[in-house]
Amino acid sequence: MVPAFEFTEVHLPGLAPGMLGIGTRYQPMGEPVLEAAGIQLPPALATAVPSRQLEYLAGRACAVEACRRLGLDATPATTGLHREPIWPTGVVGSITHSHGEAMAVISPSFACRSLGVDIEHIVDLQKAEDLFSVIADPAEADVLKDLIGNNLALIFTLIFCAKEAIFKATWPFVRRFIDFDEVKLVAAKSGSLTFAADAPLASQLASPGLPPVTFAAATSSITTLCIYR
């Protein structure tokens, strides 16, 4: 069975004119999914579990649809050695997926240098307590308390989601994986977070400082966006 995706435009804070977010929802399948929406699964995922195959195809399909609507090259992004999307000439983009949702944000290359989008479903309290020290420190949690209170599950998810968006957006400049302790949350206001990079990472960036991370919260998930203009 070949899944059919229904696309919706996603309105995210921080998107500039000419940029577009497209999302879709999909149901898990118990059998291999080798193609969808005219996109072929790469050989490296031929033996992956069906859920991984489907999320890959759903994300790529969102990106193709966004490119088509923007009048950009809608050739599906290929995959690099580190699983990063390799976009057609003239396209800047990012893909994310979580729990049956996929999303892509696309921009023409003249509008920004790089971007990263991430969606995460809010974790349970036990997971937040167990893993918080891996992704942040108490000072970062304190930054958010005036904004969202003492809800550790929400604090954990927001910081994790924001750092993931930063990592995706920063990848083209550093070409390496960034550790969570290399970026620190230093300020927050409604819909926007400010992070600081440590000295070694800052020296590798193409611009002074990290861009702000905008965010939107839904009932059970958080979406973040980081754009290098």
C-alpha positions in Angstrom: 0.0 0.0 0.0 1.3 3.4 -1.0 0.4 6.2 1.6 -1.2 9.4 0.3 -0.3 12.6 2.2 -2.6 15.5 2.8 -0.6 18.8 3.2 -1.4 21.8 5.3 0.4 25.1 5.5 2.1 25.6 8.8 2.3 29.1 10.2 5.3 29.4 12.5 6.6 32.5 14.3 9.8 33.7 12.6 8.9 32.8 9.0 9.7 35.6 6.7 7.8 36.4 3.4 8.9 33.9 0.8 9.5 31.1 3.3 6.9 28.3 3.7 6.2 25.6 6.2 4.2 22.5 5.1 3.1 19.7 7.3 1.3 16.4 7.1 0.0 13.7 9.5 0.4 10.0 8.8 -0.7 6.7 10.3 1.8 4.0 11.2 2.0 1.1 8.8 3.0 -2.5 9.6 4.5 -3.2 6.2 7.5 -1.8 4.3 6.9 1.6 2.5 9.3 1.9 -0.4 7.7 5.0 -2.1 5.1 7.7 -1.6 4.1 10.9 -3.3 6.5 10.0 -6.2 9.5 9.8 -3.8 11.6 6.6 -3.7 13.0 5.4 -0.5 16.9 5.4 -0.6 18.6 2.0 -0.5 20.0 2.7 2.9 16.5 2.6 4.4 15.3 -0.5 2.4 15.6 -2.6 5.5 14.6 0.0 8.1 11.4 -0.5 10.2 8.2 0.8 8.4 7.8 3.7 10.8 11.3 5.0 9.9 10.6 4.6 6.2 7.2 6.4 6.5 8.6 9.4 8.5 11.4 9.8 5.9 9.0 9.8 3.0 6.5 12.1 4.8 9.2 14.6 5.5 10.6 14.6 2.0 7.0 14.9 0.6 6.4 18.0 2.7 9.6 19.5 1.4 8.7 18.7 -2.2 5.2 20.2 -1.8 6.7 23.4 -0.2 9.2 23.8 -3.1 6.4 23.3 -5.6 4.3 26.0 -4.0 7.2 28.4 -3.9 8.2 27.8 -7.5 11.5 26.3 -6.5 13.3 23.1 -7.8 11.0 20.4 -6.3 13.5 17.5 -6.8 13.4 15.5 -3.6 16.3 16.2 -1.2 18.9 13.4 -1.1 20.6 12.3 2.1 24.2 13.1 3.2 26.6 10.8 5.1 25.3 12.2 8.4 21.6 11.9 7.4 21.4 15.6 6.6 19.2 16.6 3.7 21.0 17.7 0.6 18.9 20.3 -1.2 18.6 21.2 -4.8 20.4 24.4 -6.0 18.6 27.5 -4.8 16.8 25.8 -1.9 17.4 26.1 1.8 15.3 23.9 4.1 14.8 21.7 7.1 12.7 18.6 7.9 11.3 17.3 11.1 9.0 14.5 12.2 7.5 13.2 15.5 4.7 10.8 16.5 2.9 10.7 13.2 3.6 14.4 12.2 6.0 15.6 9.6 7.0 19.1 8.6 9.3 20.9 6.3 10.3 24.6 6.2 11.6 25.8 2.8 13.2 29.1 1.7 14.8 30.3 -1.5 18.5 30.5 -0.9 18.5 34.3 -1.4 16.3 34.8 1.6 18.4 33.0 4.2 21.7 31.1 4.6 20.4 28.2 6.7 17.5 27.2 8.9 16.5 24.4 11.2 13.0 23.3 12.3 12.1 20.8 15.0 8.9 19.4 16.5 8.8 17.4 19.7 6.0 15.9 21.7 6.1 16.9 25.3 7.8 14.2 27.3 6.5 12.8 30.5 7.9 14.0 33.8 9.9 10.9 34.6 11.8 11.2 31.3 12.4 14.9 31.9 13.8 14.2 35.4 16.0 11.4 34.1 17.5 13.2 31.1 17.5 16.9 32.0 21.1 17.1 33.0 22.1 15.7 29.6 20.5 18.6 27.6 20.7 21.6 30.0 21.7 22.9 33.4 19.6 24.4 36.2 20.5 27.9 35.1 18.8 27.3 31.8 15.7 26.0 33.5 15.6 29.2 35.6 15.5 31.3 32.5 12.1 29.7 31.6 10.4 29.8 34.9 9.0 33.3 34.6 7.6 32.3 31.2 6.2 28.8 31.8 6.5 28.1 35.5 8.0 25.0 37.1 6.7 22.5 34.6 9.9 20.4 34.2 8.4 18.3 31.3 7.6 21.4 29.3 10.9 23.1 30.2 12.9 20.0 29.1 11.0 19.6 25.9 11.3 23.3 24.9 15.0 23.5 25.5 15.6 20.1 23.8 13.5 21.2 20.8 15.2 24.6 20.5 18.7 23.1 20.7 17.8 20.6 18.0 16.6 23.5 15.7 19.9 25.3 16.4 21.9 22.2 15.6 20.2 21.7 12.3 20.5 25.3 11.2 24.2 25.4 12.3 25.2 22.2 10.6 26.2 23.7 7.2 28.7 26.0 8.9 30.4 23.5 11.2 29.7 20.2 9.5 29.8 18.3 12.8 27.5 17.3 15.6 27.1 19.8 18.4 26.9 18.8 22.0 24.0 20.1 24.1 26.4 21.9 26.5 27.9 23.9 23.6 24.8 26.2 23.6 23.1 27.7 26.6 19.8 29.3 27.0 20.3 32.8 28.3 17.1 34.7 27.8 13.4 34.0 27.0 10.3 35.9 26.1 7.0 34.9 24.6 7.6 33.0 21.4 11.4 33.6 21.3 14.5 32.2 23.0 18.1 33.5 23.0 21.0 31.1 23.2 24.8 31.7 23.5 27.4 29.5 22.0 30.6 28.6 23.9 33.8 30.1 22.6 35.0 27.1 20.4 31.6 26.9 18.6 31.3 30.7 18.3 34.6 30.8 16.5 33.2 28.5 13.8 30.0 30.4 13.2 29.4 32.4 10.0 27.9 35.3 12.0 28.4 36.7 15.5 26.2 34.9 17.9 23.4 32.4 17.4 20.1 33.5 15.8 17.0 33.6 18.1 14.9 30.5 18.2 11.2 31.1 17.8 8.7 28.6 19.1 5.0 27.7 19.1 3.4 25.4 21.6 0.4 23.2 20.9 -1.5 21.0 23.3 0.9 18.1 23.2 3.9 19.3 21.1 6.3 22.2 20.6 7.8 23.4 17.3 10.9 25.5 17.1 12.6 27.4 14.3 16.1 28.8 13.9 17.1 30.9 10.9 20.4 32.3 9.8 19.4 35.3 7.7 
